[in-house]
Amino acid sequence: MTSGPEPAALAFEGRDYSRAELEDLAAGLAVELAAAGVRAGERVAVMSSNRPEFVVAVLALWRLNAAAVLISPAWKHDEVTHALAVAGPTRGIGDSPVLAGLIPMRHLDEPITPVRRDFHAPAPDSDAVLVFSSGTTGMPKAVRHTHASLKVAVGQWQKVLGLTATDRMQIATPPSHILGLLNIVTALAAGTWIRLHRRFDLDTVLDCVQRDRITVEMAVAPIALAIAAHPKLESYDLSSLRYIMWGATPVTVAVAETVTRRTGVGWLPAYGASELPVIACNPIEGARLDTVGKAAPGVSIRVVSLEEGQPLETGDIGEIQCRADSLMAGYLPDEATADAFADGWYRTGDVGYIDDEGWIRLTDRAKEMIKVRGFQVAPAEIEAVLHGHPAVADCAVFGVPDAADGEAIVAAVAAAEPVAAEELIDLVGARLATYKRPRRVVFVPEIPRLPSGKALRRVLKERHGCPSEQ
């Protein structure tokens, strides 16, 4: 008796890929890259849209025990130049003309010849992937995850999501973001069928839920808001969904409740970071909207005083700190790593508390990062661009709550001469990714600063944070 064809593991724009096809394509690309000189321990830039070849490229690098440096396909010349300087890759793989203009790039549109070959397993303590996360006072830095830490994170994500080979999910989030990569790798590990989307389109996503019988859906605030506002949401059969995971930004309860009321589908709030991908998650049975959940398996969490850094009692508000085997190996540049830890605990920069039953509630962020559509944006990066305009004497950038994007970017500018707000916004848009464009510019007589020179962004936010204020 002969067995039938191997079932599909991944679908993309009308084409199905079995797990064996992905493995053979990865092996073929690995052979090609090895012939081109890629060696174990090398860092290779990967800047690609969401496509099967991205998955193949990452798997190929891992077969060579090389590390994938994931660069957002939305980034522009200056951002990519900085990323390359930080991580140090001398060659790349992808479909980005920006990357191709900076270093030699193997284009993913070129065919890959599949081969059947075994490779040695990568060393657990070697770097598997580098993703970029911005700090509060500088340009984006690279987060290093080893094969060991990533494997633990994948196991944690699979467990809290309850993913099995009977599940079906779709991925429209950027693959360069830790959530996009984690979803892909976890689905492959669990045998979960996945559909990749080149870009997010709500009607396509909803249609695929009913057509592909998707069981697990992923969402961040803008996607949740778009679902809740869809005028024909009830026309889609979403009954196959076990839940919708809400991550990257705090849950907007009214939006989540609207979706559940209109579709009957519940939510699964979760909490993670590029540095520690799975920190907490709600239980699948009994998930709540007022908390990010409880600590994920293998994750220890404590709350410390914002002033003295001493551990606090249950229920007291302070900074959330974590320990886990899924924690990053460190940052690049190396000198940024020390400030990320306190006595071996990772400092999330998030402020909150843990109640008597272990439920974690986030109330604020100690760090001044702005989170737009799940992406971390460093105020200093935008300020550096604005400072380059001759009409800008001083500036400071901060975030304000926004129902659609999580936060909106506002730039406070002390002008040396008259300049239009639109001109400054366009300047940032031309130099940085679209999601880093300020929503508003407010003109102020001066930027309030401490004697040390640190901008008092909280003061500016209190004075000019109202969305209606121009």
C-alpha positions in Angstrom: 0.0 0.0 0.0 1.5 3.3 -1.1 1.1 6.5 1.0 -0.4 9.6 -0.5 1.4 12.9 -1.0 2.8 14.6 2.0 0.3 17.1 3.4 0.9 20.8 3.0 2.7 22.6 5.8 2.7 26.1 4.3 0.5 27.9 1.8 1.2 31.1 -0.1 -0.6 32.7 -3.0 -2.0 29.6 -4.5 1.1 27.4 -3.9 1.4 24.7 -1.2 4.7 23.6 0.3 5.1 20.3 2.2 7.6 20.2 5.1 9.9 18.0 3.0 9.8 20.7 0.2 10.8 23.4 2.7 13.6 21.2 4.1 15.0 20.4 0.6 14.8 24.0 -0.5 16.6 25.1 2.7 19.2 22.4 2.1 19.7 23.6 -1.5 20.1 27.2 -0.5 22.5 26.2 2.3 24.7 24.3 -0.3 24.6 27.4 -2.5 25.5 29.8 0.4 28.3 27.5 1.6 29.8 27.5 -1.9 29.6 31.3 -1.8 31.6 31.3 1.4 29.1 31.5 4.2 30.6 29.9 7.3 29.5 28.8 10.8 29.2 31.8 13.1 28.8 34.3 10.3 26.0 36.9 10.5 23.9 37.3 7.3 21.4 40.0 6.8 17.9 38.9 5.8 15.6 41.7 4.5 12.5 40.2 2.9 8.8 40.6 2.5 6.6 37.8 4.0 7.1 34.9 1.6 8.1 31.2 1.7 11.6 32.1 0.6 12.1 34.0 3.8 11.4 30.8 5.8 13.7 28.9 3.5 16.5 31.5 3.9 16.4 31.4 7.7 16.3 27.6 7.8 19.3 27.5 5.3 21.4 29.8 7.5 20.7 27.7 10.5 21.8 24.6 8.6 25.2 26.3 8.2 25.2 27.4 11.9 25.1 31.0 10.6 22.9 33.7 12.2 20.1 35.5 10.5 20.1 39.3 11.0 16.5 40.2 10.4 16.0 43.7 9.0 12.5 45.2 8.5 11.5 45.5 4.9 9.9 48.9 5.8 13.3 50.4 6.7 15.0 52.9 4.5 18.6 53.6 3.6 19.8 55.2 6.8 18.1 52.7 9.1 19.5 49.7 7.1 23.0 51.3 7.1 22.8 51.6 10.9 21.6 48.0 11.3 24.5 46.7 9.2 27.0 48.7 11.2 25.7 47.3 14.4 25.4 43.6 13.5 28.3 43.5 11.0 27.0 41.3 8.2 28.9 41.6 4.9 26.4 39.8 2.7 22.6 39.5 2.6 19.6 37.5 1.4 16.3 39.1 0.5 14.2 41.1 -2.0 15.0 44.6 -0.9 16.7 47.0 -3.3 17.8 49.0 -0.3 19.8 46.1 1.1 21.1 45.2 -2.4 22.4 48.7 -2.7 24.5 48.4 0.4 26.0 44.8 0.5 26.0 41.9 -1.9 22.5 40.3 -1.7 21.3 36.9 -2.9 17.9 37.8 -4.3 15.0 35.6 -3.3 13.4 35.9 -6.7 16.2 33.8 -8.1 15.3 30.1 -8.2 16.5 27.7 -5.5 17.5 24.2 -6.5 16.3 21.8 -3.8 18.6 19.0 -2.6 18.4 16.2 -0.1 21.2 16.6 2.4 21.8 16.3 6.1 23.5 18.9 8.2 25.0 19.0 11.6 22.7 20.5 14.2 23.8 24.1 15.1 25.6 24.6 18.4 23.0 25.5 21.1 25.0 28.4 22.3 25.6 29.9 18.9 23.6 32.9 17.6 20.5 31.9 15.7 18.8 35.2 15.0 19.3 38.9 15.6 16.3 41.2 15.7 16.3 44.9 16.2 14.9 46.7 19.3 15.2 50.3 20.0 16.4 51.8 23.3 15.2 54.9 24.9 18.2 57.0 24.2 19.7 55.7 21.0 19.4 54.1 17.6 18.1 50.5 17.2 20.2 47.8 18.8 20.4 44.1 17.9 18.9 41.5 20.2 20.8 38.3 20.1 19.0 35.0 20.5 20.9 31.7 20.5 19.5 28.4 19.2 19.0 27.4 22.8 17.1 30.5 23.9 14.9 30.5 20.7 14.1 26.8 21.2 12.9 27.5 24.7 10.8 30.4 23.5 9.2 28.2 20.7 8.3 25.6 23.3 6.8 28.2 25.6 4.8 29.7 22.8 3.5 26.4 21.6 2.4 25.5 25.1 0.6 28.7 26.0 -1.2 28.8 22.6 -2.0 25.1 22.8 -0.8 24.6 19.2 -1.0 21.1 17.7 -0.8 19.6 14.3 -4.6 20.0 14.0 -4.4 23.8 14.2 -4.3 26.1 11.2 -3.1 29.7 11.4 -2.2 32.5 9.1 0.7 35.0 9.4 0.5 38.5 8.0 2.9 40.2 10.5 6.3 41.2 9.3 8.8 38.3 9.5 11.5 40.6 10.8 9.5 41.2 14.0 10.1 38.7 16.8 6.3 37.8 16.8 6.3 37.1 13.1 9.4 34.9 13.4 8.2 33.2 16.5 4.8 32.3 14.9 6.5 30.8 11.9 9.1 28.7 13.8 6.5 27.6 16.4 4.0 26.5 13.7 6.7 24.5 12.0 7.7 22.8 15.3 4.1 22.0 16.2 3.2 20.8 12.7 0.6 23.5 12.5 -0.5 24.4 9.0 0.2 28.1 8.1 -0.7 30.5 5.4 1.6 33.4 4.7 0.4 36.7 3.4 2.7 39.0 1.6 0.9 41.9 3.3 -2.0 42.5 5.6 -5.4 42.9 4.0 -8.4 42.6 6.3 -10.9 41.2 3.8 -8.3 38.6 2.6 -7.5 37.6 6.2 -11.2 37.2 7.1 -11.9 35.3 3.9 -9.1 32.9 4.6 -10.4 32.3 8.1 -13.6 30.9 6.7 -12.0 29.3 3.6 -9.0 27.7 5.3 -10.8 27.0 8.6 -8.2 28.9 10.5 -8.2 28.0 14.2 -5.7 30.5 15.7 -5.6 34.1 14.6 -3.0 36.7 15.6 -3.7 40.4 16.1 -2.3 43.7 17.3 -4.3 46.8 18.1 -4.7 48.1 14.5 -5.9 44.7 13.2 -8.3 44.4 16.2 -9.7 47.8 15.5 -10.1 47.1 11.8 -11.9 43.8 12.6 -14.2 45.6 15.1 -15.1 48.3 12.6 -15.6 46.1 9.6 -19.1 46.8 8.3 -19.7 43.3 7.0 -18.0 41.3 9.8 -21.0 39.2 10.4 -21.0 38.0 6.8 -17.8 36.0 7.5 -17.9 32.5 9.0 -15.3 32.7 11.8 -16.6 29.8 13.8 -13.4 27.8 13.2 -11.4 30.2 15.4 -10.5 28.9 18.9 -9.4 32.4 19.8 -7.7 35.6 18.6 -4.3 36.3 20.2 -3.8 40.0 21.2 -0.2 41.0 21.6 2.4 43.8 21.2 0.1 46.4 22.7 -2.3 46.5 25.7 -5.8 45.2 25.0 -8.4 47.9 24.2 -11.3 46.3 26.0 -14.1 48.0 24.1 -12.6 46.9 20.8 -12.1 43.3 21.9 -15.6 43.1 23.4 -17.1 44.5 20.1 -15.4 41.7 18.1 -16.6 39.0 20.5 -20.1 40.4 20.5 -20.3 40.4 16.7 -18.5 37.1 16.0 -18.6 35.0 19.2 -14.8 34.7 19.1 -12.9 35.3 22.3 -9.4 36.8 22.8 -6.1 35.5 24.3 -4.0 38.4 25.6 -0.3 37.7 25.8 2.8 39.7 26.7 6.4 39.4 25.4 9.4 41.4 24.1 12.1 41.0 21.5 14.5 40.3 24.4 12.2 37.7 26.0 9.6 36.6 23.4 7.1 34.9 25.8 6.7 36.5 29.2 3.1 35.9 30.0 -0.2 34.7 28.5 -3.8 34.2 29.6 -5.1 30.6 29.9 -7.0 29.5 26.9 -9.9 28.6 29.1 -10.8 31.6 31.2 -8.9 34.3 29.4 -9.4 37.8 30.7 -9.1 41.2 29.0 -8.0 43.1 32.1 -4.6 41.4 32.4 -1.8 40.1 30.1 -2.2 36.8 32.0 0.2 34.8 34.2 3.9 34.0 33.8 4.6 31.6 31.0 6.1 28.2 31.9 9.7 28.6 32.8 9.5 32.4 33.3 10.1 34.0 36.7 8.7 37.5 37.2 9.3 39.9 40.0 8.3 43.6 40.6 10.9 46.0 41.9 10.8 49.6 43.2 11.3 52.2 40.5 13.4 54.2 42.9 15.6 51.7 44.8 15.2 48.6 42.7 14.3 46.5 45.6 11.8 43.6 45.2 8.2 44.6 46.2 5.4 42.8 47.9 2.5 41.3 46.0 0.2 44.0 44.7 2.7 46.8 44.8 3.4 48.7 41.6 6.9 48.8 40.2 9.1 47.7 37.2 8.4 44.2 35.9 11.6 42.1 35.7 12.0 38.6 34.3 14.3 35.6 34.2 14.0 32.6 31.8 16.1 30.3 29.6 14.4 32.0 26.6 16.0 35.3 27.5 18.3 37.0 24.9 22.1 36.4 25.0 22.6 40.2 24.9 22.6 43.2 22.7 24.8 44.5 20.0 26.5 46.8 20.6 27.7 44.8 23.6 27.9 47.9 25.9 24.1 48.2 25.8 23.6 44.8 27.5 24.6 45.8 31.1 21.8 48.3 31.5 19.2 45.7 30.4 19.8 43.6 33.5 19.6 44.0 37.3 21.2 41.2 39.3 20.6 38.8 36.4 16.9 39.9 35.9 15.9 41.4 32.6 14.5 44.9 33.0 11.4 45.1 30.8 10.9 48.8 31.5 7.2 48.1 31.9 5.5 49.2 35.1 2.7 47.1 36.8 1.9 44.7 39.5 1.1 41.0 40.2 -1.9 40.2 42.3 -2.3 37.4 44.9 -3.3 34.9 42.2 -0.4 35.6 39.9 -2.3 37.8 37.3 0.0 40.4 35.8 -1.3 43.9 35.1 0.7 46.5 33.2 0.0 50.1 34.1 2.7 52.2 32.4 6.2 52.0 30.9 9.3 53.3 32.7 11.1 53.4 29.4 10.1 56.2 27.0 9.7 53.9 24.0 6.8 54.6 21.8 5.0 51.5 20.5 3.3 52.0 17.2 1.3 49.1 15.8 3.5 46.7 17.8 6.7 48.3 16.6 9.1 49.9 19.1 10.1 53.4 18.1 12.9 55.3 19.9 12.2 59.0 20.3 15.9 59.8 20.0 16.0 58.3 16.5 13.3 60.7 15.3 14.8 63.6 17.2 18.1 63.0 15.4 16.3 63.5 12.0 14.5 66.6 13.2 17.6 68.1 14.6 19.1 67.9 11.1 16.6 70.5 9.8 18.0 74.1 10.0 14.8 75.5 11.4 14.8 73.2 14.4 16.6 74.7 17.4 15.5 71.9 19.8 13.0 69.1 19.9 11.7 66.1 21.8 9.5 63.3 20.7 6.9 61.4 22.8 3.9 59.1 22.4 0.3 59.5 23.2 -2.4 56.8 23.4 -4.1 56.0 20.1 -7.0 53.6 19.7 -5.9 52.5 16.2 -2.1 52.3 16.5 -1.5 51.8 20.3 0.4 55.0 20.4 0.8 58.0 18.1 4.0 60.0 17.8 4.1 63.7 18.6 7.1 65.9 18.1 7.5 69.0 20.2 9.7 71.5 18.3 11.3 74.7 19.3 11.8 76.5 16.0 14.7 78.8 15.2 12.7 80.1 12.2 9.3 79.6 10.7 8.7 76.1 9.4 5.6 74.1 8.5 4.7 71.1 10.6 4.1 69.1 7.4 7.6 69.8 6.2 9.0 68.3 9.4 6.7 65.3 9.2 7.7 64.7 5.6 11.4 64.9 6.5 11.0 62.1 9.0 8.9 60.1 6.5 11.6 60.4 3.9 14.4 59.2 6.2 12.7 56.6 8.4 10.1 53.9 8.1 6.5 55.1 7.6 5.4 54.0 11.1 8.0 56.4 12.6 6.4 59.5 11.1 5.0 61.9 13.7 1.2 62.2 13.8 1.6 65.8 15.0 4.1 68.5 15.5 3.5 71.0 18.3 5.6 74.2 18.4 6.9 75.2 21.8 9.1 78.1 23.1 11.6 75.7 24.5 12.1 72.0 25.4 12.1 71.5 29.2 15.2 69.6 30.3 16.9 68.4 33.4 20.3 69.9 34.3 21.8 66.7 32.8 20.2 67.7 29.5 17.6 64.9 29.5 14.4 66.1 27.9 11.4 66.0 30.2 9.1 64.1 27.7 6.6 63.4 30.4 6.1 67.1 31.0 5.6 67.7 27.3 3.2 64.8 27.1 1.1 66.3 29.9 1.1 69.7 28.3 0.6 68.7 24.7 -0.7 65.1 24.7 -4.3 65.9 23.9 -5.0 64.6 20.3 -7.3 67.5 19.6 -4.6 70.1 20.5 -2.8 71.5 17.5 
